[in-house]
Every structure is written in C-alpha cells, then in structure tokens.
Amino acid sequence: MREAETRAADGPSGPGEGRSGPGEDQVRAADRKGGPGHTVLLALAVAVPVTKVAYTVGGGDAVRDVFVGMDVGNWPDVLIGMVITDPLLGSVLAVVVSRVVFALFAARGAVPMGGGLGGALRRAALTVVNPFAVGVVDACLFGPWWGLGTGLVAYGLRQGVAVEYRTGRRRSYHHRSHGGDPAYRPAPWLRRAAGVEQWVALALTVVVLPVLAFVSALDGRAWTSIVECRVTDGTRTESDRLIELGREGDGVVGWNLDSEQVSNGLGCTSTGSLYVREPWWRG
C-alpha cells in the first residue's frame, strides 16, 4: 500500500520525474508566469476603470476629458476608489491577489520542501503572513468580519498550493530534480481539499472577480468624493456638484455634474453621497 503511494507521488520514472503529464506541465508553467489570475488582473485593471468612468459620466468625450483632467498619475485612483468602497469586490480581489502571488513564488522554489520544525515554521510563515496582512487591511476598511473571512479564505487557497508542491503534484522551477518532499504523506482528505482548492481559485479568478468588478463599474456611483463647490464661469458664480479629480491650490479640479465639463471649484464641501445615476441594470 505504502509502496503504491510512493510510486503515485514519485511517478513512473522515479523521483526525478514526479507525477507529471502535459496538463501538469502547463499548470507549473502558468504558475511561473502568474497563472490565469495574472492575465485576468491585468485585463481588469485596464478595462474596469474605463468602464466605470464611461458609465458614471456618460461616455463619449466626457471620458477623455475626465482622464485628462485627473492626469495620468491619478488614473489608478478609479480602481482604488472602487475597491475601497465595495467590501465584496475588495475582499475577493485580496484573496485572488494573495493566491496569485503565492503560486508565483511557489513555482520559483519558495515553498520549503524539507520536514522538521524549521521547515514547518518556514512554511507556516510563508502561508500565514500574507493572508494575515490582507485580512488586517480588509478589517480596517470594512470591519472585523470581512477581515476574518478574507484572511481565512486566502489562507485556505494558499495551503492547497503548498500541499501540491510538497507532494510533487507540481514541481517548482528550482526543484525539477525531484517531485517534492518524499517523506511527506498528507492525509487523503487534504489531497482532496487541495484539488477542490484549484477549482475554487479558478472560479473566483475567472468568474466571480470579473463579474463583481463590472457590477461595481456599472452601479452608478462615483469612484471618489462628490463635493459641492463654488464654480465661476465668466462673470457667473454658481454652486455645482463635482466629482473630485484632483486638488489644485486651495480648490478642487473635478467633473462638473451640472455643466458636464471639467471645472475648478472653491470652498468645497462633501455631499455625503457617491450616487450619480441609477445602476445599469435598472436603467
């Protein structure tokens, strides 16, 4: 029985080969490049902010004016504003980023293969520190329960990756000479959990996160503060609502929701609301 388990872990060609096949080679290569999560995150980082601005301000020339008005250095503010105002989106994004980063470094040999107390402590630190960090950030932004849930899910998905590399189901770039830790025999339920982890991570990355991101982009809320300011247009001064794009001197540069143009405002006060229009699905 144990001999069969050893062969299953080491593979048909001995410990140098691991239990490898074309599909697993593709998984390991994907890990070294960041996996599907890397591709999805890059695509969302480009598409979602533009979608958010387009729907919020009305599209067309307004989108160009908004991005020009906020300067290139402030463009990430759109994505940051969406994440910190939407607890579910922020939490799922934190989990996906945590898992992508861990898989990337695990593929490059960051998961200690040896046993003993030292190896166990290193693995614990590697798998716990980042989920703890994202949990703390989430708790500060959205409350303790959001932080606790985010940290636990992030830790669970990382643990599955660690089990697969230790058993040799995946081999890191720096450990091609063996299929993992030959002394490591996880319980059957832990092996099954590691397999489930892959499907959960894939669903979160390629389905749940994109859906949540575009729902947030089309919810009709501004990505930053809406302020009421004194705006001078020629000889006429009025009180208008502006989506804040940046600060300039003692005033604000923003998208004027009343005149639909970029304006400079003075004496600005917060309106206390982020809603600009009805969500897309109610329009």
N, C-alpha and C positions, 0 to 999 in steps of 0.2 A: 504493500500500500504506500509506504513512505517512498520506496524507490520510484513508484509511478508518479508520485507528486513531484519528486526531484526532477524526473525527466520532463514533466509538464512545465516546470519552471525554467529548466535549462534549455529545453528544445531538443530536437532530434540530432543536432550536430554537436552537442556538448555544450558546456557552459559558455563557450566563446560566442555562441550564436544567439542564445536566448530564445524565447518563443516568438519568432519573428515571421512576418509574412508581408506581402505588399501593402496591405492595409495598415499594419502597424508601422511600417517604414514611413508611410505617408503621414501618420499621426505624429511620429517623432520629428519628421522634417517640419511639419506645421508648428509643433511646439517651439522649435528653434527659431521660427520666424514670427512667433506670437500667436499662431493659430487663427481660426476664423474670427475670434474676438478682436484681434488686431485689425483685420480688414473692416469689420463692422464698426468699430470705434472710429476709425479714420473716415469712413463714409458718413457716419452720423455727425461727426464734428464739422464736416463741410456742409451737408445738406440741411441739417436741422436748424441751425441759426438763420440761414437764408429763408427757410420756410416760415420760421417764427416771425421774422421782421416783415416778410411779404404779407402774411395774413393779418398781422396786427395793424400795419399802417395802410394796407390797401393795395400793395403791389405796384407794378409799373415803375415810373420814375421815382416814386416815393422811396422804394427800396434802395436805389442808388444814392439818393440824397441822404438817407439815414446813415448808410455805411460811410459815405464821405464825411458826413458831419461828426461821426464818432471817432474818426481816424482809425488807421489800420491796427494800431496797438490796442485799441479798445474793442475790437471785434469779438475776442473771446468772452467779453462781458455778457454777450447774449446767451451763450451756452451756460456760463457760470450762473447767471441770473435764473435760468430755467431750472438748473439742478438744485439750487439752494431754496427755491420756493415750492418745489414739488417733492414731498417726502418719499413717495414710492419710486419716482424716477431716480432721485438721488441715491436711494438705498440699493436699487438694482444695479445702477451704474457702478457703485462702490464695490459690490460683490463681483461683478464681471471684471473690473479692472484688477482687483485683488487676485482673482484666479488667473487672468492672462499673464500678469507679472510673475506669479509663482511658476506657472507652466514654462514660461520663457527661461527663467533661471534654472529650473529643474532640468530642462533639456540641455543646459550647458554645464551640468555637473554640480549644482548647488545642493542637492539632497544628499546628505551623508549616508553612505551605504553600510558602514560597519555597525556592529552591535555594541553592547556595553553601555555604561552610564553616560560616557562622553558623547557617543553618537546619538543616544536618546535625547540628551539635553539639547544638542545642536539641532536635531530635527524638530523638537518641541518649540525652540526659539524661532526657527525658520517658519514654522506653520502657524504660530500663535501671534507673533508680534504685529504683522500687517493686519490681520483681522481685528486685533485689539485696537489698532490705530484707526481703522475705518469705522469701527464701532464707536469709538470716542467722538470722532468728528460727527458722525450721524446723530449721536446723542446730544451733542452741543447744538446742532441745527434743528433737530426735530423732536427731541425728547428721549428719555432713557429706554423706552420700549423699542423704538425704532433702532436705537444704537445696539441694544442687546440682540435683536433679531438679525440685524445686518452682520454683526460680528460672528454669530453662531453659524449662519449660512456660509459666510466667507470661509470660516474655519473648516466646515464640513467639506466644501468643494476642494479646498487645498489638501485636506487629508486624503481624499481619494487619489489625487495626483501623486502624493508621496508614496502611497501603498503600491501603485502601479510601477513606479520607478524602482522601488525596493525589491519587488517580486520579479523584476525583469520583463514585465509585460511591455514596458517601454524602457529603452536604454538611452542614457544621456550621451551627448557628444563626447564627453571626456571619459566615458565608461563603456566604450564599444567592446573592450576586451572581455567583458563578462556581462551576464544578463541580470545583474542586480546583486543583492546580498544573499548568498547561497544558504546562510543559516536562518534566513527569515522565512517563517511559515505562518502567514496570517490566518486567522480563523475563516472558515468558509463564508460566514455572513459578512466579514469585512471585505472579502473579494467581491461578493455580490454588490455590496454597498459602493465599492469603487467603480463597478460597471454602471450602476444607476447614476452615480455622480457625473459621468460623462454625458449622459442623456439630459440630466437636469441642467448642467452647464451649457450644453448646446442649445436647449430650449430658451434659457434665459438670454443667451447671447444673440441668437439669430431671429428670435420671435418676440419675446417679451420686451426686451430693451428697445428695439426699433419701434414697436407699437406704442409703448409708453412715451418715447421721445416725440413721435409725431402727434400723439394726442395732446401732449403738452404744448407743442408748437402751434396747434390749431385751437387752443382753448380760449382765445380772445383776450388773454391777459398780457400786459406788458412784461418785459423781461427785467425791468428796473423801475425805479420810483416814478410815479406820476406826480408832478408838482404844479402848483398854481402860481403863476408869476406875472409881474408887470411887463408887458411887451410893448415896445414903442415901434410903430410903423409909420414913418414920416412924422407928421405932427400929431398923430393919434396914438394914445396910450390906452391899452385895454388889459384886462385880467384874463389870461388864457391858460389852458392846461397843456403842459409839456411833458413828453416822455424824455426823461433826462438822458442825454447822450454823453455829456462831459461837463466839466467845470471850467470856467474861464473868468479869471479875476474874481470879483465878488458876485458873479452871476452864474447862470446855467445856460449851456447850449443844449437845445432839445428839439424834438419833433413836435410841432405845434398841432395839437389835435383839432383846434378850431379853424385855423387857416391852412392846414395841411402843407406846411413848409417848415424848414429848419429856422428856428428863431433864437434870439438871445433874450433871456429873461432875468429880471432883477427882483429882489425881495420875495424869493420863492418860499412857499410852504408846502408841506406834503399834503396830498389829498386823502391819504389813508386807504386808497383803493388801487388795485392794479388792473381792474377790468376796463377794457376799451370797447369791445364789441361782444356779441353773442358767440359762443363756440361754434365751430364749423358744422358740427352735427345738428345744431339747432337752427342754422341759417336757412 
